Amino acid sequence: MRYNRLGNSELEVSEICLGTMTFGDQNSEADAHAQIERALERGVNFIDTAELYPVPPKAETHTRTERYIGSWIGANPGRRDEFVLASKVTGRSTMLPWMRGDAGELPQLDRSNIERAVEGSLKRLQTDYLDLYQIHWPDRNVPKFGEARFDPEREWDANPIHEQLEVLADLVAAGKVRYIGLSNETPWGVMEFARLAAEHDLPRVVSVQNAYNLLNRAFEGGLDEIAYREDVPLLVYSPLAFGHLTGKYLDGKAPEGARLSLYPEFGNRYAKPGVEPASRAYVELAREAGLDPAQMALAFCRQQPFTASTIIGATSLEQLDSNLDSLEVTLDDDLLAKIDEIHRQYTNPAL
C-alpha cells in the first residue's frame, strides 16, 4: 500500500479507500465491522462515509452507515487514530425532506443545516472530530448524477459559497473538522472555493470526490488541470461504474444480490446505449491481457496523476480482498494505449 497527501493538508491517505455506502442495507453491522477490520489489516487507512448513507437513500435507513462505523469505533476506542475518517453533508435536494428529521424542510447548505449535520455525524460515529468533511453535492444548480449539461433555466437562489466556507471555517476552528473537501463538484465550483478561501483567509479544500471510471472520464475535461494547479486531488468514486466494468451485467444478466439487480432504477445514469458495448470492450481487453476486469479498471483509476485515493465498495470480504489485490496490478503503456483506443471509440458513454 502506498499513501498520498491530500492537497495542502497533513493527511496521508492510502491509495485505496474503504467506501461504506452498502453498510446498513446490503451489509449488516457485523459485515461492516469485518470489512473495517480487513481493510485496516491490509494497510487501508482511509474510510469514507456520509450522513445520507446507505444508498439508495431511504428515510428508514439513512444515517445507519455512520452508526455502524461508530459502533466499531466505540468498541475499539484506542484505534481511532489509525485511520483518516471522512464524512459528507448532504446538499440541497427536493427528494430528501426527511434528512436530519426535518419533515418537509429541504436539506441545504446554510449554517443551521451544516452545524446540525456535523453534530449528528460526530455523535453517530462516536468520535470527537472528522479528518475530512465534504460537501456531498453543490447547493447551487449544477448537473447532477449522470446529467451532462448545465441548464440555466433551473437556476435558484443558492446559499453563497462564501457563507458555506465561513461555517466550515468555524468547525475547523472548533476542532470538530480538520480539513474540508468537495464532492460531485464542477470546475467552476472548485475554482470558486479556492478563490474565496484565498481572498478571505478561509480553509482551502484539500480534495474533490467525483465519479471517475473507464465509462466516465469527464474529470479529464478541466478538473484534471485544476487538481494539479490548485493542489486539489481526486478521490475517485464509482471506479467500477456500478459494477458494469466487472462484466457481470453483460447480455442482460442480473446477478442475485447485485446492486443493480436489487435497485435497477438506481443505475439509470448507466442505462445508456453506449455503456454495454464499451463495457464489453474493456472486459475483453482485460481478459486478453490476463487481468481481472475489475482490477484493471481499479488500476486505471489509481494510476492517474490527479488521483489521491480510489474508493472501493464491497458486499463481501472476498470482493473486498479482490479489489485490494488490484494494488498488485500496474498497467503498462501498451495496455493504457489500448484503453485509450476504446475510449476514443466509446467516449464517456455514461454521460
C-alpha positions as CSV (number, residue, x, y, z in Angstrom):
1,M,0.0,0.0,0.0
2,R,1.2,3.5,-0.9
3,Y,0.0,6.7,0.6
4,N,-0.7,10.2,-0.9
5,R,-1.0,13.6,0.7
6,L,-4.4,15.4,0.3
7,G,-3.7,18.8,-1.0
8,N,-2.0,21.2,1.4
9,S,-3.2,19.1,4.4
10,E,-1.3,16.9,6.8
11,L,-3.4,13.9,5.8
12,E,-1.7,10.9,4.2
13,V,-4.3,8.6,2.7
14,S,-4.0,5.1,1.3
15,E,-4.3,4.6,-2.4
16,I,-7.4,2.6,-1.7
17,C,-10.2,4.0,0.5
18,L,-12.9,1.9,2.1
19,G,-16.2,3.0,0.8
20,T,-19.2,2.3,3.1
21,M,-22.4,3.1,1.3
22,T,-23.5,-0.6,1.4
23,F,-23.3,-0.6,5.3
24,G,-26.8,-0.8,6.6
25,D,-28.6,-2.1,3.6
26,Q,-26.7,-4.8,1.7
27,N,-24.3,-5.2,4.6
28,S,-25.1,-5.9,8.2
29,E,-23.4,-4.3,11.2
30,A,-21.3,-7.5,11.6
31,D,-20.4,-7.3,7.9
32,A,-19.4,-3.7,8.3
33,H,-17.2,-4.4,11.2
34,A,-15.5,-7.3,9.4
35,Q,-14.8,-5.1,6.4
36,I,-13.3,-2.3,8.5
37,E,-11.0,-4.9,10.2
38,R,-9.9,-6.5,6.9
39,A,-9.2,-3.1,5.3
40,L,-7.1,-1.9,8.2
41,E,-5.2,-5.2,8.2
42,R,-4.3,-4.7,4.6
43,G,-3.0,-1.2,5.0
44,V,-6.1,0.9,4.2
45,N,-6.1,4.0,6.5
46,F,-8.9,5.9,4.9
47,I,-12.7,5.3,5.4
48,D,-15.3,7.4,3.6
49,T,-19.0,7.7,4.6
50,A,-21.8,10.2,4.6
51,E,-24.9,11.2,6.7
52,L,-27.0,10.1,3.7
53,Y,-25.7,6.5,3.5
54,P,-26.6,3.7,2.9
55,V,-27.7,4.2,-0.7
56,P,-30.1,4.2,-2.4
57,P,-31.2,6.7,0.2
58,K,-34.3,5.9,2.2
59,A,-35.9,7.6,5.2
60,E,-35.7,4.5,7.3
61,T,-32.1,3.7,6.6
62,H,-30.2,7.0,6.3
63,T,-27.5,7.6,8.9
64,R,-27.3,3.8,9.5
65,T,-23.9,3.6,7.9
66,E,-22.4,6.1,10.2
67,R,-23.9,4.3,13.2
68,Y,-22.3,1.0,12.1
69,I,-18.9,2.7,11.8
70,G,-19.5,4.4,15.1
71,S,-20.3,1.1,16.9
72,W,-16.9,-0.2,15.7
73,I,-15.1,2.9,16.9
74,G,-16.9,2.7,20.2
75,A,-15.8,-0.9,20.6
76,N,-12.2,0.0,19.6
77,P,-11.6,3.4,21.3
78,G,-7.8,3.1,21.0
79,R,-7.8,2.7,17.3
80,R,-9.5,5.9,16.1
81,D,-6.1,7.5,15.2
82,E,-5.2,4.6,12.9
83,F,-7.3,5.9,10.0
84,V,-8.5,9.1,8.3
85,L,-12.3,9.3,8.6
86,A,-14.3,11.3,6.1
87,S,-18.0,12.1,6.0
88,K,-20.2,14.4,4.0
89,V,-23.0,16.9,4.5
90,T,-26.0,16.5,2.2
91,G,-26.5,19.3,-0.4
92,R,-29.8,20.8,-1.4
93,S,-32.4,18.3,-2.5
94,T,-36.2,18.3,-3.0
95,M,-36.2,14.5,-2.8
96,L,-34.9,14.2,0.8
97,P,-37.4,16.0,3.1
98,W,-36.7,13.6,5.9
99,M,-33.0,14.5,6.2
100,R,-32.0,15.5,9.7
101,G,-35.5,14.8,10.9
102,D,-37.0,18.0,9.4
103,A,-40.1,16.7,7.7
104,G,-41.0,19.0,4.8
105,E,-37.8,21.1,5.1
106,L,-35.3,20.8,2.3
107,P,-31.8,19.9,3.3
108,Q,-29.4,22.7,2.2
109,L,-26.1,24.2,3.0
110,D,-26.9,27.1,5.3
111,R,-25.3,27.5,8.8
112,S,-28.0,25.7,10.7
113,N,-28.0,22.7,8.4
114,I,-24.3,22.3,8.3
115,E,-23.9,22.6,12.0
116,R,-26.6,20.1,12.8
117,A,-25.3,17.8,10.2
118,V,-21.8,17.7,11.6
119,E,-23.0,17.3,15.1
120,G,-25.2,14.4,14.0
121,S,-22.3,12.7,12.2
122,L,-19.9,13.1,15.2
123,K,-22.5,11.6,17.5
124,R,-23.3,8.6,15.3
125,L,-19.6,8.0,14.5
126,Q,-18.7,8.1,18.2
127,T,-15.8,10.5,17.5
128,D,-14.8,14.0,18.5
129,Y,-13.6,15.0,15.1
130,L,-13.7,14.3,11.4
131,D,-10.5,14.3,9.5
132,L,-12.2,15.3,6.3
133,Y,-15.7,16.9,5.9
134,Q,-17.0,17.1,2.4
135,I,-20.0,18.9,0.8
136,H,-21.8,15.9,-0.8
137,W,-23.0,17.9,-3.8
138,P,-23.3,21.6,-4.5
139,D,-26.1,23.7,-3.1
140,R,-26.5,25.5,-6.4
141,N,-27.9,24.5,-9.7
142,V,-25.4,22.1,-11.4
143,P,-25.7,18.9,-13.5
144,K,-26.1,16.0,-11.0
145,F,-25.6,12.3,-11.1
146,G,-25.3,11.3,-14.7
147,E,-26.5,14.6,-16.2
148,A,-24.2,16.1,-18.8
149,R,-25.2,19.7,-19.3
150,F,-25.8,22.8,-17.2
151,D,-29.3,24.1,-17.6
152,P,-29.6,27.8,-16.7
153,E,-33.4,27.5,-16.8
154,R,-33.3,25.6,-13.5
155,E,-31.4,28.4,-11.6
156,W,-32.4,29.1,-8.0
157,D,-31.1,31.2,-5.1
158,A,-28.3,29.2,-3.6
159,N,-26.6,29.6,-0.2
160,P,-23.4,31.5,-1.2
161,I,-20.2,29.6,-1.2
162,H,-18.5,32.3,0.9
163,E,-21.0,31.6,3.7
164,Q,-20.6,27.9,3.4
165,L,-16.8,28.4,3.8
166,E,-17.4,30.6,6.8
167,V,-19.4,27.9,8.6
168,L,-16.8,25.2,7.7
169,A,-14.0,27.5,9.0
170,D,-15.8,27.7,12.3
171,L,-16.0,23.9,12.5
172,V,-12.3,23.7,11.8
173,A,-11.5,26.3,14.5
174,A,-13.6,24.4,17.0
175,G,-11.6,21.2,16.3
176,K,-14.7,19.3,15.0
177,V,-13.3,19.1,11.5
178,R,-9.6,19.0,10.5
179,Y,-9.9,19.6,6.7
180,I,-12.7,20.2,4.2
181,G,-13.4,18.8,0.7
182,L,-15.9,18.8,-2.1
183,S,-17.8,16.1,-3.9
184,N,-19.7,16.0,-7.2
185,E,-18.3,19.4,-8.0
186,T,-17.6,21.2,-11.3
187,P,-14.5,23.1,-12.5
188,W,-16.2,26.4,-11.7
189,G,-17.1,25.3,-8.2
190,V,-13.7,24.1,-7.3
191,M,-12.1,27.3,-8.5
192,E,-14.7,29.4,-6.7
193,F,-14.0,27.6,-3.4
194,A,-10.3,28.1,-4.0
195,R,-10.7,31.8,-4.9
196,L,-12.8,32.7,-1.9
197,A,-10.6,30.8,0.5
198,A,-7.6,32.8,-0.7
199,E,-9.5,36.1,-0.7
200,H,-10.9,35.8,2.8
201,D,-8.3,33.7,4.5
202,L,-10.7,30.7,4.9
203,P,-9.8,27.0,4.8
204,R,-8.8,25.6,1.4
205,V,-10.5,22.5,0.1
206,V,-8.0,19.6,0.0
207,S,-9.8,17.1,-2.2
208,V,-12.7,16.6,-4.6
209,Q,-14.6,13.4,-4.7
210,N,-16.2,12.8,-8.1
211,A,-17.2,9.8,-10.2
212,Y,-14.4,8.7,-12.5
213,N,-14.1,5.4,-14.4
214,L,-13.5,3.9,-17.8
215,L,-17.0,4.8,-18.8
216,N,-16.9,8.3,-17.4
217,R,-13.6,10.3,-17.8
218,A,-15.3,13.7,-17.6
219,F,-12.8,14.7,-14.8
220,E,-10.2,15.0,-17.6
221,G,-12.1,17.8,-19.2
222,G,-10.8,20.6,-17.0
223,L,-10.8,19.3,-13.4
224,D,-7.6,17.4,-14.1
225,E,-5.7,20.6,-14.6
226,I,-7.3,22.3,-11.6
227,A,-6.4,19.3,-9.5
228,Y,-2.8,19.8,-10.4
229,R,-2.5,23.6,-10.3
230,E,-4.7,24.2,-7.3
231,D,-3.5,21.0,-5.4
232,V,-7.0,19.6,-5.1
233,P,-6.6,15.8,-5.9
234,L,-9.3,13.5,-6.8
235,L,-10.9,10.9,-4.6
236,V,-12.4,8.5,-7.1
237,Y,-15.9,7.2,-6.5
238,S,-17.7,4.6,-8.7
239,P,-14.4,3.3,-10.2
240,L,-16.3,0.2,-11.4
241,A,-19.2,2.1,-12.8
242,F,-21.8,0.4,-10.5
243,G,-20.3,-2.9,-11.4
244,H,-20.6,-2.6,-15.2
245,L,-16.8,-2.8,-15.6
246,T,-16.7,-6.2,-14.0
247,G,-18.7,-7.6,-16.9
248,K,-21.4,-9.1,-14.6
249,Y,-24.2,-7.2,-16.2
250,L,-23.4,-8.0,-19.8
251,D,-26.0,-9.6,-22.0
252,G,-28.8,-8.5,-19.7
253,K,-27.6,-10.5,-16.7
254,A,-28.9,-9.6,-13.3
255,P,-26.8,-11.5,-10.7
256,E,-28.7,-12.2,-7.5
257,G,-27.8,-9.8,-4.7
258,A,-26.0,-7.3,-7.1
259,R,-26.8,-3.7,-6.5
260,L,-28.5,-3.1,-9.9
261,S,-30.4,-6.3,-9.5
262,L,-31.8,-5.1,-6.2
263,Y,-32.2,-1.5,-7.3
264,P,-32.4,-1.3,-11.1
265,E,-33.7,2.3,-11.0
266,F,-30.6,3.4,-9.0
267,G,-28.4,2.8,-12.0
268,N,-30.2,5.0,-14.5
269,R,-27.0,7.0,-15.1
270,Y,-25.6,3.9,-16.7
271,A,-28.7,2.9,-18.6
272,K,-27.4,4.4,-21.8
273,P,-26.8,2.8,-25.3
274,G,-23.0,3.0,-25.3
275,V,-22.5,1.5,-21.8
276,E,-22.8,-2.2,-22.7
277,P,-20.6,-2.2,-25.8
278,A,-18.0,-0.1,-24.1
279,S,-18.1,-2.3,-21.0
280,R,-17.7,-5.4,-23.2
281,A,-14.7,-3.9,-25.0
282,Y,-12.9,-3.1,-21.7
283,V,-13.8,-6.5,-20.2
284,E,-12.5,-8.3,-23.3
285,L,-9.3,-6.2,-23.2
286,A,-8.7,-7.1,-19.6
287,R,-9.1,-10.8,-20.2
288,E,-6.8,-10.7,-23.3
289,A,-4.2,-9.2,-21.0
290,G,-4.7,-11.9,-18.4
291,L,-6.2,-9.5,-15.9
292,D,-9.4,-9.5,-13.9
293,P,-11.6,-6.8,-15.5
294,A,-12.4,-5.1,-12.1
295,Q,-8.8,-5.0,-11.2
296,M,-7.8,-3.4,-14.5
297,A,-10.5,-0.8,-14.0
298,L,-9.3,0.0,-10.5
299,A,-5.7,0.1,-11.5
300,F,-6.5,2.6,-14.3
301,C,-8.1,5.0,-11.8
302,R,-5.2,4.5,-9.3
303,Q,-2.5,5.3,-11.9
304,Q,-3.9,8.7,-12.9
305,P,-1.7,11.6,-11.8
306,F,-4.6,13.5,-10.3
307,T,-5.8,10.6,-8.1
308,A,-5.1,10.6,-4.4
309,S,-7.3,7.6,-3.5
310,T,-9.8,5.3,-5.1
311,I,-12.9,4.5,-3.1
312,I,-14.0,0.8,-3.3
313,G,-17.2,-0.6,-2.0
314,A,-17.8,-4.3,-1.4
315,T,-20.6,-6.6,-0.2
316,S,-18.3,-9.4,0.9
317,L,-14.8,-9.9,2.3
318,E,-14.0,-11.9,-0.9
319,Q,-14.9,-8.9,-3.1
320,L,-13.0,-6.5,-0.8
321,D,-9.9,-8.7,-1.0
322,S,-10.1,-8.9,-4.8
323,N,-10.5,-5.1,-5.1
324,L,-7.5,-4.6,-2.7
325,D,-5.5,-7.1,-4.8
326,S,-5.7,-4.6,-7.7
327,L,-2.8,-2.8,-5.9
328,E,-0.6,-5.5,-7.4
329,V,-1.7,-4.6,-10.9
330,T,0.2,-2.0,-12.9
331,L,-1.0,-1.1,-16.4
332,D,1.9,-0.7,-18.9
333,D,2.0,1.9,-21.7
334,D,0.8,-0.6,-24.3
335,L,-2.3,-1.5,-22.3
336,L,-3.0,2.1,-21.5
337,A,-2.8,2.9,-25.2
338,K,-5.4,0.2,-25.9
339,I,-7.6,1.6,-23.2
340,D,-7.4,5.0,-24.9
341,E,-8.3,3.4,-28.2
342,I,-11.5,2.1,-26.7
343,H,-12.1,5.4,-25.1
344,R,-11.9,7.2,-28.5
345,Q,-14.5,4.7,-29.9
346,Y,-16.8,5.0,-26.9
347,T,-16.2,8.4,-25.4
348,N,-17.7,8.7,-21.9
349,P,-20.8,6.6,-22.7
350,A,-22.1,7.0,-19.2
351,L,-22.6,10.8,-19.6
